[in-house]
Structure formats: structure tokens, C-alpha cells
């Protein structure tokens, strides 16, 4: 399976997926069950490195700025200018 998620995005997805699952397990009520369910998708995509929605829309953020001048590009995720 080809990875289409960058390393930083994988770490963010793993962090927030684990956070939501932990919160869901801690509270255990209906809100906890919802948070647990919402945490599964980012955790799985972060661990596998492949996002199904990126595949469907043919996005590959892993190679987005490969071989380009990063000083003039803006980062899609954080909407800030990327610095060298």
C-alpha cells in the first residue's frame, strides 16, 4: 500500500486519534462513545499512512512540495508560509 500522508500529519493523526479514544474510554457515557468512534479513523489512517479520502480525490500530500521552491509556497494544513 502506497503512503499518501506526510510524517507530520501522521503524528498529528495518531496523537488526536489516541486522545479521542482515551477520552472516550475515560468518560464512558454517550459522548465518550462518540469520541471513541471519532478517534478510530485518524488513528488507523495515521498508523497505516494511507487516507482513503486522499486516495479517492487523488491527493498525495507526501510529495506535494517535492522538488519545488518552498519559500513561495503556503502550507495547506496550517495556512502559514513555509520557511526554509
C-alpha positions, -999 to 999 in steps of 0.1 A, spaced: 0 0 0 14 34 -10 16 60 17 -1 93 8 2 111 42 33 130 53 52 122 85 40 153 105 4 146 95 7 110 106 20 121 140 -9 146 144 -35 120 134 -20 94 158 -20 119 186 -55 131 182 -69 96 175 -53 84 207 -66 114 225 -102 109 214 -101 72 221 -86 78 256 -112 104 263 -140 81 251 -127 53 273 -124 76 303 -159 91 302 -178 60 290 -211 78 285 -227 85 252 -204 114 245 -175 91 253 -187 66 228 -189 92 201 -154 104 209 -141 68 208 -157 63 174 -143 96 161 -108 86 173 -107 54 153 -104 69 118 -75 93 125 -56 66 145 -60 40 118 -50 64 90 -21 77 110 -8 42 117 -12 29 81 -1 62 65 -28 59 39 -60 80 38 -89 67 18 -103 102 11 -70 113 -2 -69 83 -25 -105 89 -38 -96 126 -45 -62 116 -59 -43 138 -34 -8 129 -23 4 154 3 35 133 8 50 146 -25 32 179 -26 63 201 -23 89 177 -36 115 194 -59 99 228 -56 109 262 -41 93 260 -6 99 298 1 70 308 -22 46 280 -12 20 281 15 13 251 37 -21 236 31 -27 224 66 -17 254 87 -22 282 62 12 297 70 41 304 48 67 276 48 102 287 56 135 272 46 
